[in-house]
């Protein structure tokens, strides 16, 4: 889109030039982006009617354009006419629907408009535009687009609410890296002041290979808060950090403490904790105790929990079977799981196929190992 838009900018800027002006431009033009931007601002925008120019500068902050959205954000009732004029003048708007009710600016054009707006408008006006954009987008279900605008105008109440809305389903579906992306958008002090987001952030640290950062941040969760749910969550974070660091004692201590405090309706947390306790017992050879914890996790995982979590519990159990030399039993279990992966792919399926490939390799079934490994890469690309 960039270089084509650049050529169109040049065409528009030269329309009003005489032959001498065209020759001067051609002689000096070397294709640099900054030069295109200069012509965009000076030759195209500056020649527009005042109301259209003002409208373009201020609406450039929007992710997309519609009469209703622009009217609300810019506090006007003329957006429909001005958007129609943009289309008629071919001023770098792209239609997003067949009725041309939703538009957006070419990215190159929008960037230049925003730079000019920053030069001309005061910070308070720009912040107010961002605030109104965030409000409209949030009210109409565009939470992800609204977050950046709420942050831009430092509407931390709205930004926090939106990140809550986005992160909760990501946590339930185990999309930890995506969740971490949204949490990282908030300033650390805002994030840590919200108990729910603070927990999700610490959990994401403990599960996204940020082991050192998680360990450093754990000190922040110490609290005199008597709420048992909060205390249970702190233990799950410590448990997961211990698991990542290979601290077997910490896995058991915090896992059992979490299970003592976690309410029954927090099923996902109970399953995770049971799995980690079971793994910790296998590491020290206490197989009967481990089997008991795995049985708890597998029983809970059958009760309308997310498909990916049932897989995770079963894969961990298969791992424990391998530790006992029961490779055939592990393959049987994982093959049963494999039959269901076509229903709803999740990145936990990558782990399933990867682990299945390692067992086939251990058994010297090279063709099966190759097939499972290929499937692991396929699922990884899809999820």
N, C-alpha and C positions, 0 to 999 in steps of 0.2 A: 504494500500500500504506500510505503514511504516515497520511493522514487517516482512513482506514477503521480502521486499527489504533488510532488515537487515540480514536475513538468507542467502540471495544470496550473500551479501557482505562477510559474514563469509566463505561461500563456495569458493568464488573467492580468498580470502586472504589465505586460507589454501591449495590451489591447489599446491603451490610451497613449502609447508612445509614438512619436514620429520616427522616421527612418533613422535619423541620427541617434536618437535615444536607444533604438534597438541595437544599432551597431556598437554603441558604448557598452551596453550591458553584455553583449556577446563577447566583446573583447576582454571584459574584466571577469566574466563568470568562469569559475573553475570547479563548480559542482559541490562546493563545501556546504554542509548542512546549515551553518551559521549564515552563509550568504543567502540561501533560500529563505531562511527565517527573516532576515532583514527585509527582503522584498515582500514577503508575506505581510509583515506588519506595516511597512511604510507605503507600499503600493496598493495593497488590496484592502486591508482593514481601514486604513485612514481615509479612504475615498468613499466609505459607506455613509449613508444617512446616520445622524447621531443616534436615533432610537435603535436602529438595527445594530449599530456598532456596540452600543452599551449592552444590548440584549445578548449579543454573541460573547462578549467578554465574560459576562456574569454566568451565562448558561454553560460556559465551557467547563465548569467544575462538575457538571452533571455526568453520570455514567451513560445516560441515554436521555432522550428528549421526547416529551409529549406536551400537548397544550395544557393539560391539567397539572402535570408536574411543574412545568415552567411557570404557570400562573401562580401556583402556591409558593414556590421558592422565591420568585422575583417580585411577589406581591403586585401583580398586574392582571389585566384581563385582555391583553393584546397578543398573547403568545401564539395563538392559532394563526393570526395574520402574519406575524414575523417569521414563524417557521415556514409558512407557505412561501414567503419572499425568499428565504434561504434556498429553498428547493428551486425556485424559478431562476435565481441567480447562479445556480450550481456552485454554491459556496461550501463545498466540502462536507456535505452531510450524506450519510449512508442510511438508506431505508432499512429498517429491521422487520417490517411486515409488508404484506401485499397492499394494504390500504394506506400505507405511508403515514400512519398515525404515530409510529414510534421511529425515531431517528437517532443517530449519533454523529458526532463530528469525526472526520478523519483524524487519526491519532496525531499526526504531524501538526495539523491545524489546531487541534485542541491544546497541544503542548505550547504552541506559540501564543495562543489566546490567553492561556493561564499565566504565562510569563508577563505578558503585557498587563494583565489584570493586577498582578502582584506589584508592578511598578506604579500603577495609576490609583488603585483603590487603597484605602486605609485598612489596617489589620482588623479593625472592628467590623467593617462591612463584610470582609471576606469570611470572618468567623461566623457572622450571622447567616450568610449564604450556606456555609457548610452545615450549620445547625438545622436550618429549614430543610435542606436536602436529607439529612439524617432522619429527621422527624417523618417526612413523607415516605421515605423508603421503608423505615421500620413499620409504619402503620399499614403499608401495602404489601408486607411480606418479603421485602428484599433485605433481610437481616445482614447478609454478608456484605452487600454493597454499602449498607448504612454504617457499618462499624468504622470504616476508615474516615468517614465524614464526621462522625461523633468524636473520634479521637482528634481530628484536625481542629475542631473548635473547643476541645477539652470539655466536652459534655460527658464527664466520667460516669454519671449516673446512667445515662442512656447507653454508653459504650459497654459498661459492665453488664447491664441487662441483656444487651445483644449478644455479648460473648457467652453469657449463661445460656441463652437460647440456642446458640450454635454448638457449644461444647458438650452439652448434656447428651444429645443423641450420639455424638462422636464417641463419648466415653462408653456408652452402652454397647456400641457396635465395635469397640476396641480400635477405633481409628485414632490411635494415640499421637502419631506424628501430625496428622491434620489438626487435632485438638491443640497440640503444642504450638502450632503456627498461630492460631487465634489468640491463645493465652499470651504469647510473646508480644502481641501488639500493644498490650496494656503496660503502662509503667509499673515497675516492680512494687512500688508502695501501694498503688491502687489495687493491684492483684492480691497482695498479701493481706490487705485489709478486709477482703471478702472471704469468709470461711470456706464456702463451697468452691470458689475458684482457686483459693490457696491449696485446698486438698487436690483438686484436679491437676494443678500445676506440679505439685510435689510428686503425685503419682506419675505424671508424664515424664518428669525427670528420672524417676526410678526405673522406668520401663523403656526409655529411648536412648540407652547407652550413655547417658550423662551421669555416670556413677559418682564422679568426684563432685560435680555440682550438686547432685542430690544429697550426698553426705554433708556438704557444707551447709546446705539449706535446711537440713533436718533440725538444726538448732532452733530455727524459727518456729517450729511447731510446738515446742514446749509451752504448756499453758496450764493455768489453774482452772480452766473451763471444766465444770463438773459434768457436762453433757457426755453421756456414754458413747453416743454415735461419733462425736468428734474424737474421743479417745480411741475408739475402735479404728477410725480412719488413720490416726497417727501410727497405730501399730501396723496397719496394712502397708503403709509407706515404708516403715522401717523394715518390715518383713521382706518387701520386694527389693529394697536396697541391699539387704543381707543376702538375698538370693543372687543378685547381680554380682556381688563381691565374693561369693563363695563362702560366706560366713554361716556355716551349718547351725551353730548354736543360736545365732541371731534369727535364722529362719524359723527354728522351732519356738523359741521364746516369744517372739512377736506374733508369730502365726497363732499360737495357742491363746495368747492374750487377746488377739483380735477376735477369735472365735468365741471367747467368753463374753465379749461385749457387743458383737455385731447383732443387730436385731434380725429376726428370722426373715423379714421381708427384704433385707439387703442380700438377696440370694447370690448375686454375682460375687460380692465380697466374700461371702462364706465359702463359695466354691474355690475361689483363688486361694484363700487361706488354708483350706483343707488340702489342696494340691501341694502347696509349699511345705506344709507340715509333713505330708506323706513323703515328699522327695527328701526332706531332711532326715527322716527315719531310714530311708533306703540307703542314704549315704553312709550311715553308721551301722548298717547291717541289722536294724531292728525291723525285720520284714513283716511280722504279724501286725505290729503297730502301724506300719506304713500301709498295709493292705486295708486296715480298718479306716484310716483317713481317706484313702482312695475310694473306698466303698461309699463313704459319706459324700465325697465330691461327685461321684458318678450318679448317686441317687438324686442329689439336688439338681444335677445337670439335666436329668430327664424331665424335670417339672417345668415345662414351658420356658426354659431359658433359651437365650440366643443359640442358634445352630453352631456358631463358631466356638462358643464356650463349651458346648458338649464335646466338640472335636478336640479342644485343647485338653480337657480332662482325660479323654480317651488316649490321646497321644502321650500324655505324661504317664498314664498307666502302662501303655505299651513299652515305654522306656524302662519302667520298673521291671517289666517282664523280661526285657533283654538283659538287665543287670543280673537276673537270676538264671540266665542261660535259656530262657523259654522263647526262643526265636520264632518257632512255629506258631505259638499262641499269639505273639505280637503281630506276626504277618496276618493271621486270620482276623484279628481285631481291626487292624488298619485297612485291610481289604474291604471289610464291611463298611467302614467309614468312607472309603474311596467311592463306593457305589452311590453315595448321596451327594457328592461334590458338584454334580451337574445341576443341582436344584438351586443353589444360591452361593456363588463363589465368594470366598472371603480370603484375606491374606493368611489366615490360619491354615488354609488348605495347602499353601506353599510349604509350611512346616510339616504337614502330614506327608506330602509326597517326598520331601527331602529326607525325612526320617525313614520312610519306607524304602527309598533308594539305598540308604546306608545299611539297612538290614539285608536287603537282597545282595548287596556287595559283600557283607560279612558271610553270607551263605554261598558266595561265589556264583550267584545267579546273575551273570553280567547283563544278559539281555533285559531281564526284568528291572535291574538297577538302572540301566540306560533309559528305559521307558519311563520309569518313575521320576528320574532326574529331569527328563525332557518335559514331563508334565508339571514338575515344580516350577521350571522356568516359564512355562506357558501361563500358569496361574499367576505367577508373580507379575508378569506383564499386564494381565487383565485386571489385577486388583491394585 
